[in-house]
Amino acid sequence: MGKDGDDLMIRLENISYSYSKETGISLKNINLTVKAGEFVVLTGKSGCGKTTLTRVINGLATKFYDGRLTGKVFINNKDLKPIPLWQIGKTVGSIFQDPRSQFFASLTEDEIAFGCENYGLHRSIIEKRIDNAIDKIGGQGLIGKQIYPMSSGEKQKIAIASVYAVNPFIYVFDEPSANLDMESVTKLKELMAMLKEKGHTVIVAEHRLYYLTELVDRFLYMNEGRIICEYTSEQMKNLNFNEVKYLGLRTSSLESLPYEGETALCSGKPSMETENIYFSYKKNNIFSDLTIKAYAGDIIALIGHNGVGKTTLCKILCGLIKEQSGDVLFKGKPIKMRKRKDFAYFVGQNTDSQLFGESVEEELSLNKPNYIEKREIQRILKEYGLWEYKSRHPASLSGGQKQRLTLAVADMINPNIFILDEPTSGLDGENMRRISSHLKDLSKKGKTILVITHDYEFALSTCNRAIKIANGSSELDFPIKNNSQKLFSCMLDSNGISE
């Protein structure tokens, strides 16, 4: 493996692919070559075929998923077809959008060692590779820890380390930043830069582009299963806002993004407030004196580093868990835990745990009030760009499509207060703007919306206020208009800023 660029590491010839239970074709006549040491980003709208193309490269498309592939795949000049999946893993390492889906062990060192052990390496070699992988990811503080209580960024580090220990030529990332805060994205970028520096070939399927422009050799823009065009990093950065919007992409630069949020009324009594909320978990004090207020029309960005209690707060507001002291008030009246679901609806980050129907259309039917007619379901699905998928099983949707479906269900239930946990996770630019527009429409109707988010681009385009949760309370509460730099600093620095 070298960085001279003379050797082809990946060669795809006339690749088409369709999943057996879907009527459409996911990939159409893909021809692609990637040189050793090259850093390539696959981007495009949700459902364009990015993830499927990564599955073709790592062998999962034919050796794990049920589908039909035509054409030829060559990895490191070898035809992939006869090679068993376990052997492909020696050459192609994969880091998925949700690292939990690829873990086999509960402790960090056990997980990092797992691949090496399966390839029968000697214990002394495995121990050296574990130490080297931990050193490369800066994971000394993660040694000996349980994986599942870790933050998303820490899990991502362990996933990368477990692949790094096997030492493949090629790294394939599928939307690696989707569940990360901005600080963790910065660290992810550093890890990717290290892989590129060592001469590895890196393929990234991604919606968020801003952190990749300094690393990328080529951006490949995909649409409806085809590679439509490619851009250099400089060409991508030079696309104007209207061009980015037309392509359905996110911005490649966070600098000079305009504020596009609405100005809420914030008058009269708060529609929702907390007074002196206290909550602890296993002797870990989460909230000691949390007091916040939200008004009709507010779209509030709840920000703060992982573990400060943002999701816990939202579950308290929705009646999913109970505070240990303090009050939750709706329109000035204290509301008991069991009654809160009548006022507030929570859309969690894990969409799979919230989808139960056999089809997209049935998903809304399961949740609809009796008076909702079928044409109303059709209207909502069209509004969220899901009508064409009405017969698809929710599990077959892309991550972004699942996110939109859970929001469509919330919209149909029509609560007074919408509480969303990372609603733009896995969304392309077009659908991020669609969600933003819809939340603004709800705001104009007097709905109150609280959004847990690490997505600066979304917060700046949608929210009118930001509340930073830290040290057991609401440390900062400020309007976003004319405070974009303050918002950026708060979201980038997990330790906060001094004001």
C-alpha positions as CSV (number, residue, x, y, z in Angstrom):
1,M,0.0,0.0,0.0
2,G,1.4,3.4,-0.9
3,K,0.5,7.0,-1.4
4,D,1.9,7.4,-4.9
5,G,-1.5,7.0,-6.3
6,D,-0.4,4.5,-9.0
7,D,-2.2,1.5,-7.6
8,L,-5.9,1.0,-7.8
9,M,-7.4,0.0,-4.5
10,I,-11.0,-0.1,-5.6
11,R,-12.4,-0.8,-9.0
12,L,-16.2,-1.1,-9.7
13,E,-17.3,-2.0,-13.2
14,N,-20.9,-1.5,-14.3
15,I,-22.3,-2.1,-10.8
16,S,-26.1,-2.2,-10.4
17,Y,-27.8,-3.4,-7.2
18,S,-31.3,-3.9,-5.9
19,Y,-32.5,-5.2,-2.5
20,S,-34.8,-8.2,-2.9
21,K,-37.8,-6.8,-1.0
22,E,-37.7,-3.4,-2.8
23,T,-39.1,-2.6,-6.3
24,G,-36.6,0.0,-7.2
25,I,-32.9,-0.2,-8.1
26,S,-30.6,1.2,-5.4
27,L,-27.5,1.5,-7.7
28,K,-27.4,1.9,-11.4
29,N,-24.4,1.4,-13.7
30,I,-21.7,2.5,-11.2
31,N,-18.2,2.8,-12.6
32,L,-15.6,3.9,-10.1
33,T,-11.9,3.6,-9.4
34,V,-10.2,4.7,-6.2
35,K,-6.4,4.9,-5.9
36,A,-4.4,3.7,-2.9
37,G,-4.2,6.5,-0.3
38,E,-7.1,8.4,-1.8
39,F,-9.8,10.1,0.4
40,V,-13.2,10.0,-1.3
41,V,-16.5,11.3,0.1
42,L,-19.9,10.0,-1.2
43,T,-22.6,12.6,-0.7
44,G,-26.1,13.3,-2.0
45,K,-29.7,13.3,-0.8
46,S,-31.0,10.7,1.6
47,G,-31.7,7.4,-0.2
48,C,-29.4,8.3,-3.1
49,G,-27.4,5.1,-2.7
50,K,-24.4,6.2,-0.6
51,T,-24.8,3.5,2.0
52,T,-25.5,0.8,-0.5
53,L,-22.3,1.7,-2.4
54,T,-20.3,1.3,0.8
55,R,-21.9,-2.1,1.2
56,V,-20.8,-3.1,-2.2
57,I,-17.2,-2.1,-1.4
58,N,-17.1,-3.9,2.0
59,G,-19.0,-7.0,0.7
60,L,-22.1,-6.7,2.8
61,A,-24.4,-6.0,-0.2
62,T,-24.1,-9.6,-1.4
63,K,-22.8,-11.5,1.6
64,F,-25.1,-10.1,4.3
65,Y,-28.0,-8.4,2.7
66,D,-30.5,-10.1,0.5
67,G,-30.1,-8.5,-2.9
68,R,-29.0,-8.8,-6.5
69,L,-25.7,-7.4,-7.8
70,T,-24.6,-7.2,-11.4
71,G,-21.2,-6.0,-12.5
72,K,-17.7,-6.7,-11.0
73,V,-16.1,-5.5,-7.8
74,F,-12.3,-5.5,-7.4
75,I,-10.6,-4.7,-4.1
76,N,-6.8,-4.5,-4.2
77,N,-6.9,-6.0,-7.7
78,K,-8.9,-9.1,-6.5
79,D,-12.4,-10.1,-7.6
80,L,-14.5,-9.7,-4.4
81,K,-17.1,-12.3,-5.5
82,P,-15.4,-15.5,-4.3
83,I,-13.8,-14.0,-1.2
84,P,-15.7,-14.8,2.0
85,L,-16.9,-11.9,4.1
86,W,-14.6,-12.7,7.1
87,Q,-11.6,-12.5,4.7
88,I,-12.7,-9.2,3.2
89,G,-12.5,-7.7,6.6
90,K,-8.7,-8.0,6.5
91,T,-8.7,-5.5,3.6
92,V,-11.8,-3.4,4.1
93,G,-12.7,-2.1,7.6
94,S,-16.1,-0.6,8.2
95,I,-17.3,1.9,10.8
96,F,-21.1,2.2,10.8
97,Q,-23.3,5.2,11.6
98,D,-24.3,3.6,14.9
99,P,-21.2,1.9,16.3
100,R,-23.3,-0.1,18.7
101,S,-24.4,-2.2,15.8
102,Q,-20.9,-3.6,15.3
103,F,-19.8,-4.2,18.9
104,F,-19.4,-7.8,20.1
105,A,-17.9,-7.2,23.6
106,S,-18.7,-5.1,26.6
107,L,-15.2,-3.9,27.5
108,T,-13.0,-1.7,25.4
109,E,-9.9,-3.8,25.1
110,D,-12.0,-6.9,24.4
111,E,-13.8,-5.2,21.6
112,I,-10.5,-3.8,20.1
113,A,-9.0,-7.4,20.3
114,F,-12.1,-9.1,18.8
115,G,-11.1,-8.9,15.1
116,C,-7.5,-9.8,15.7
117,E,-8.6,-12.8,17.8
118,N,-10.9,-14.0,15.0
119,Y,-8.0,-13.9,12.6
120,G,-5.9,-16.1,14.9
121,L,-3.1,-13.6,15.7
122,H,-0.7,-14.5,18.6
123,R,-1.6,-12.9,21.9
124,S,1.6,-10.9,22.0
125,I,0.8,-9.3,18.6
126,I,-2.8,-8.6,19.7
127,E,-1.6,-6.8,22.8
128,K,0.7,-4.6,20.8
129,R,-2.1,-3.8,18.3
130,I,-4.5,-2.9,21.2
131,D,-1.9,-0.6,22.7
132,N,-1.1,1.0,19.3
133,A,-4.8,1.4,18.4
134,I,-5.6,3.0,21.8
135,D,-2.6,5.3,21.4
136,K,-3.7,6.4,17.9
137,I,-7.3,7.3,18.9
138,G,-6.1,9.0,22.1
139,G,-8.2,6.5,24.1
140,Q,-6.0,6.1,27.2
141,G,-8.9,7.3,29.4
142,L,-11.2,4.6,27.9
143,I,-9.1,1.6,29.0
144,G,-11.0,-1.0,31.0
145,K,-14.3,0.8,30.6
146,Q,-17.7,-0.6,29.7
147,I,-18.6,0.4,26.2
148,Y,-22.4,0.9,26.3
149,P,-22.5,3.7,28.9
150,M,-20.0,5.7,26.8
151,S,-20.9,8.8,24.8
152,S,-21.4,8.5,21.0
153,G,-18.0,10.1,20.4
154,E,-16.3,7.6,22.7
155,K,-18.1,4.6,21.0
156,Q,-17.0,6.0,17.6
157,K,-13.4,6.0,18.9
158,I,-13.6,2.3,20.0
159,A,-15.2,1.3,16.7
160,I,-12.3,3.0,14.8
161,A,-9.7,1.4,17.1
162,S,-11.2,-2.1,16.7
163,V,-10.8,-1.7,12.9
164,Y,-7.4,-0.1,13.2
165,A,-6.1,-3.1,15.2
166,V,-6.9,-5.4,12.2
167,N,-4.9,-3.0,10.0
168,P,-7.0,-3.0,6.8
169,F,-5.9,-1.1,3.7
170,I,-9.3,0.5,3.2
171,Y,-11.6,2.3,5.8
172,V,-15.3,2.7,5.0
173,F,-17.3,5.2,7.1
174,D,-21.1,5.4,6.9
175,E,-22.3,8.8,8.1
176,P,-19.8,8.8,11.0
177,S,-20.7,12.3,12.3
178,A,-24.5,11.8,12.4
179,N,-24.7,11.2,16.2
180,L,-21.7,13.3,17.3
181,D,-21.4,16.7,18.9
182,M,-19.2,19.3,17.3
183,E,-16.3,18.7,19.6
184,S,-16.4,14.9,18.8
185,V,-16.6,15.7,15.1
186,T,-13.4,17.7,15.4
187,K,-11.7,14.6,17.0
188,L,-13.2,12.4,14.3
189,K,-11.6,14.6,11.7
190,E,-8.2,14.3,13.5
191,L,-8.5,10.5,13.4
192,M,-9.4,10.5,9.7
193,A,-6.4,12.8,9.0
194,M,-4.2,10.3,10.8
195,L,-5.5,7.5,8.6
196,K,-4.9,9.5,5.4
197,E,-1.4,10.4,6.6
198,K,-0.6,6.7,7.0
199,G,-1.6,6.1,3.4
200,H,-4.9,4.3,4.0
201,T,-7.7,4.6,1.4
202,V,-10.7,6.2,3.0
203,I,-14.3,6.2,1.8
204,V,-16.9,8.3,3.7
205,A,-20.6,8.4,3.0
206,E,-21.7,11.6,4.6
207,H,-24.2,14.5,4.7
208,R,-22.2,16.8,6.9
209,L,-19.3,18.1,4.7
210,Y,-17.8,21.0,6.6
211,Y,-15.3,19.0,8.6
212,L,-14.0,17.0,5.5
213,T,-13.0,19.7,3.0
214,E,-9.4,19.8,4.2
215,L,-9.0,16.0,3.9
216,V,-10.9,15.1,0.7
217,D,-9.4,14.4,-2.7
218,R,-12.8,14.0,-4.3
219,F,-16.5,14.5,-3.5
220,L,-18.7,12.2,-5.5
221,Y,-22.3,13.5,-5.8
222,M,-24.9,10.7,-6.1
223,N,-28.6,10.9,-7.1
224,E,-31.1,8.1,-7.6
225,G,-28.4,5.4,-7.5
226,R,-25.9,7.0,-9.9
227,I,-22.7,9.0,-9.5
228,I,-23.8,12.2,-11.2
229,C,-20.6,14.3,-10.9
230,E,-17.5,14.9,-8.8
231,Y,-16.0,17.9,-7.1
232,T,-12.6,18.8,-5.8
233,S,-12.5,20.2,-2.2
234,E,-12.0,23.7,-3.7
235,Q,-14.9,23.3,-6.1
236,M,-17.2,22.1,-3.3
237,K,-16.3,25.1,-1.1
238,N,-16.9,27.5,-4.0
239,L,-20.6,26.3,-4.5
240,N,-22.9,29.2,-3.5
241,F,-25.9,28.8,-1.2
242,N,-28.4,28.4,-4.0
243,E,-26.2,25.7,-5.7
244,V,-25.9,23.8,-2.4
245,K,-29.6,24.0,-1.9
246,Y,-30.4,22.8,-5.4
247,L,-28.2,19.8,-4.9
248,G,-29.9,19.0,-1.6
249,L,-26.6,19.2,0.3
250,R,-25.4,20.7,3.5
251,T,-22.9,23.5,3.6
252,S,-19.2,22.7,3.2
253,S,-18.3,25.7,5.4
254,L,-19.9,26.9,8.6
255,E,-18.4,30.4,8.2
256,S,-20.8,33.2,7.3
257,L,-23.9,31.1,7.6
258,P,-26.9,33.4,7.8
259,Y,-29.4,33.4,10.8
260,E,-32.7,32.2,9.4
261,G,-34.7,31.6,12.7
262,E,-38.0,33.2,13.5
263,T,-38.6,35.8,16.2
264,A,-41.0,34.2,18.7
265,L,-43.5,36.3,20.6
266,C,-42.3,35.2,24.1
267,S,-45.1,37.2,25.7
268,G,-47.7,36.2,28.3
269,K,-47.4,33.2,30.5
270,P,-44.9,30.5,29.5
271,S,-46.5,27.6,27.8
272,M,-44.1,25.3,29.7
273,E,-41.6,25.8,32.5
274,T,-39.7,23.9,35.1
275,E,-39.1,25.1,38.7
276,N,-36.2,23.9,40.8
277,I,-36.0,20.5,39.2
278,Y,-33.7,18.0,41.0
279,F,-32.8,14.6,39.5
280,S,-30.0,12.2,40.2
281,Y,-29.1,8.7,38.9
282,K,-27.1,6.2,40.8
283,K,-25.6,8.9,43.0
284,N,-24.8,11.0,40.0
285,N,-26.4,14.4,40.3
286,I,-27.9,15.4,37.0
287,F,-30.0,18.5,38.0
288,S,-29.8,20.4,41.2
289,D,-31.8,23.5,40.5
290,L,-33.0,23.5,36.9
291,T,-35.4,26.3,36.0
292,I,-36.3,27.1,32.4
293,K,-39.2,28.8,30.6
294,A,-40.5,28.3,27.1
295,Y,-43.2,30.3,25.3
296,A,-45.7,29.7,22.5
297,G,-43.8,30.0,19.3
298,D,-40.4,29.3,20.7
299,I,-38.0,26.9,18.9
300,I,-35.4,26.3,21.5
301,A,-32.0,24.6,20.9
302,L,-31.1,22.6,24.0
303,I,-27.3,22.5,23.9
304,G,-24.5,21.1,26.1
305,H,-22.1,18.2,26.0
306,N,-23.1,14.6,26.2
307,G,-24.1,13.5,29.7
308,V,-25.3,16.8,31.1
309,G,-28.9,15.6,31.1
310,K,-30.6,17.1,28.0
311,T,-32.4,13.9,27.1
312,T,-33.2,13.3,30.8
313,L,-34.9,16.8,30.9
314,C,-36.9,16.0,27.9
315,K,-38.1,12.7,29.3
316,I,-39.1,14.5,32.5
317,L,-41.1,17.0,30.5
318,C,-42.9,14.3,28.6
319,G,-43.7,12.2,31.7
320,L,-41.4,9.3,30.7
321,I,-39.5,9.6,34.0
322,K,-40.2,11.6,37.2
323,E,-38.2,14.3,38.8
324,Q,-37.2,13.8,42.4
325,S,-38.3,17.3,43.4
326,G,-39.4,20.4,41.7
327,D,-42.3,21.1,39.4
328,V,-43.2,21.0,35.7
329,L,-45.8,23.5,34.7
330,F,-47.9,23.8,31.5
331,K,-49.5,27.3,31.1
332,G,-48.8,28.1,34.7
333,K,-50.3,24.9,36.3
334,P,-48.2,22.1,37.8
335,I,-48.8,18.9,35.9
336,K,-48.3,15.4,37.3
337,M,-46.1,13.0,35.5
338,R,-48.8,10.8,34.0
339,K,-50.7,13.8,32.5
340,R,-47.7,15.3,30.7
341,K,-48.2,13.0,27.7
342,D,-51.4,14.9,27.0
343,F,-49.5,18.1,26.4
344,A,-46.0,17.1,25.1
345,Y,-44.7,14.5,22.6
346,F,-41.1,13.2,22.6
347,V,-39.3,12.1,19.4
348,G,-36.3,10.2,20.5
349,Q,-32.9,9.8,18.8
350,N,-33.2,6.1,18.2
351,T,-35.9,6.0,15.5
352,D,-35.9,2.2,15.3
353,S,-37.3,1.9,18.8
354,Q,-40.3,4.1,17.8
355,L,-41.4,2.4,14.6
356,F,-43.8,-0.5,14.8
357,G,-45.9,-0.6,11.6
358,E,-45.5,-3.1,8.7
359,S,-45.4,-0.2,6.2
360,V,-44.8,3.6,6.3
361,E,-48.6,4.3,5.8
362,E,-49.5,1.8,8.6
363,E,-47.1,3.6,10.9
364,L,-49.2,6.7,10.9
365,S,-52.4,4.6,11.0
366,L,-51.3,3.0,14.2
367,N,-50.8,6.4,15.9
368,K,-53.7,8.3,14.4
369,P,-56.6,9.6,16.5
370,N,-59.9,8.2,15.5
371,Y,-61.0,11.4,13.7
372,I,-58.0,11.5,11.3
373,E,-59.0,10.4,7.8
374,K,-56.8,8.5,5.4
375,R,-56.4,11.6,3.2
376,E,-54.8,13.4,6.2
377,I,-52.2,10.6,6.4
378,Q,-51.6,11.1,2.7
379,R,-51.1,14.9,3.2
380,I,-48.6,14.5,6.0
381,L,-46.6,11.8,4.2
382,K,-46.4,14.0,1.1
383,E,-45.4,17.0,3.3
384,Y,-42.5,15.0,4.7
385,G,-41.5,13.5,1.3
386,L,-42.5,10.0,2.3
387,W,-45.6,9.3,0.2
388,E,-43.7,7.4,-2.5
389,Y,-42.5,5.1,0.3
390,K,-45.9,4.4,1.8
391,S,-45.8,0.7,1.1
392,R,-42.2,0.2,2.3
393,H,-41.4,-1.4,5.7
394,P,-40.0,1.3,8.0
395,A,-36.9,-0.9,8.7
396,S,-36.0,-0.6,5.0
397,L,-35.8,3.2,5.0
398,S,-32.6,5.1,5.2
399,G,-31.6,6.8,8.5
400,G,-32.8,10.2,7.3
401,Q,-36.1,8.7,6.0
402,K,-36.8,7.0,9.4
403,Q,-36.1,10.4,11.1
404,R,-38.7,12.1,8.9
405,L,-41.2,9.3,9.6
406,T,-41.0,9.7,13.3
407,L,-41.5,13.5,12.9
408,A,-44.5,12.9,10.7
409,V,-46.1,10.7,13.4
410,A,-45.5,13.5,16.0
411,D,-47.1,16.0,13.6
412,M,-50.2,13.9,13.2
413,I,-50.7,13.5,16.9
414,N,-50.5,17.3,17.1
415,P,-49.4,18.1,20.7
416,N,-49.0,21.6,22.2
417,I,-45.3,20.9,22.8
418,F,-42.9,19.1,20.5
419,I,-39.7,17.8,22.1
420,L,-37.2,16.4,19.6
421,D,-33.9,14.6,20.3
422,E,-31.4,15.2,17.5
423,P,-34.0,15.4,14.7
424,T,-31.5,16.2,12.0
425,S,-29.3,13.2,12.7
426,G,-28.7,11.5,9.4
427,L,-30.5,14.2,7.3
428,D,-29.3,15.7,4.1
429,G,-29.4,19.4,3.4
430,E,-32.8,19.2,1.6
431,N,-34.5,17.4,4.4
432,M,-32.8,19.4,7.1
433,R,-34.3,22.5,5.5
434,R,-37.6,20.7,5.1
435,I,-37.7,19.9,8.8
436,S,-36.6,23.4,9.6
437,S,-39.4,24.9,7.5
438,H,-42.0,22.6,9.1
439,L,-40.9,23.5,12.6
440,K,-41.2,27.1,11.8
441,D,-44.8,26.5,10.5
442,L,-45.6,24.8,13.8
443,S,-44.1,27.8,15.7
444,K,-46.3,30.2,13.8
445,K,-49.3,28.2,15.0
446,G,-48.3,28.8,18.6
447,K,-46.6,25.4,19.2
448,T,-43.6,25.3,21.6
449,I,-40.7,23.3,20.3
450,L,-37.6,22.1,22.2
451,V,-34.8,20.6,20.2
452,I,-31.8,18.7,21.6
453,T,-29.2,19.4,18.9
454,H,-25.5,19.4,18.1
455,D,-26.2,20.6,14.6
456,Y,-25.0,24.2,14.4
457,E,-26.2,24.6,10.8
458,F,-29.7,23.5,11.8
459,A,-29.9,25.6,15.0
460,L,-28.8,28.7,13.1
461,S,-31.4,28.2,10.4
462,T,-34.3,27.2,12.7
463,C,-34.1,28.1,16.4
464,N,-34.8,31.5,18.0
465,R,-33.3,30.7,21.4
466,A,-30.5,28.5,22.9
467,I,-30.4,27.1,26.4
468,K,-27.1,25.6,27.5
469,I,-27.5,22.9,30.1
470,A,-24.4,22.5,32.3
471,N,-23.5,21.9,36.0
472,G,-27.0,20.8,36.8
473,S,-28.8,23.9,35.6
474,S,-29.5,26.2,32.6
475,E,-26.1,27.9,32.5
476,L,-26.9,30.1,29.5
477,D,-30.2,31.2,27.9
478,F,-29.8,33.6,25.0
479,P,-31.4,34.7,21.7
480,I,-29.6,33.2,18.7
481,K,-30.1,36.3,16.5
482,N,-26.9,38.4,16.5
483,N,-25.3,35.7,18.7
484,S,-24.2,33.2,16.1
485,Q,-20.6,33.2,17.3
486,K,-21.7,32.6,20.9
487,L,-23.8,29.7,19.7
488,F,-20.9,28.3,17.8
489,S,-18.5,28.5,20.8
490,C,-21.0,26.9,23.1
491,M,-21.6,24.0,20.7
492,L,-17.9,23.5,19.9
493,D,-16.5,23.6,23.4
494,S,-17.9,20.9,25.6
495,N,-16.5,22.7,28.7
496,G,-18.4,25.8,27.8
497,I,-17.4,29.4,27.6
498,S,-17.0,32.0,30.2
499,E,-19.4,34.9,29.8
